[in-house]
């Protein structure tokens, strides 16, 4: 499949938990804790739990912000 330049710049709307683990470096159990606490917004599609990508970015941005 050929990717166009503009396609590379598009961010996903949601990611699976396994992807969130891979891109954040957090453990699977920590991701589930963040979902339980409401710090990560999710949506269920069938049996799949998808994390809102913007929610994940907001979490990591707040963690990286200087205190």
Order of alpha helices (4+ residues) and beta strands (2+ residues): alpha-beta-alpha-alpha-beta-beta-alpha
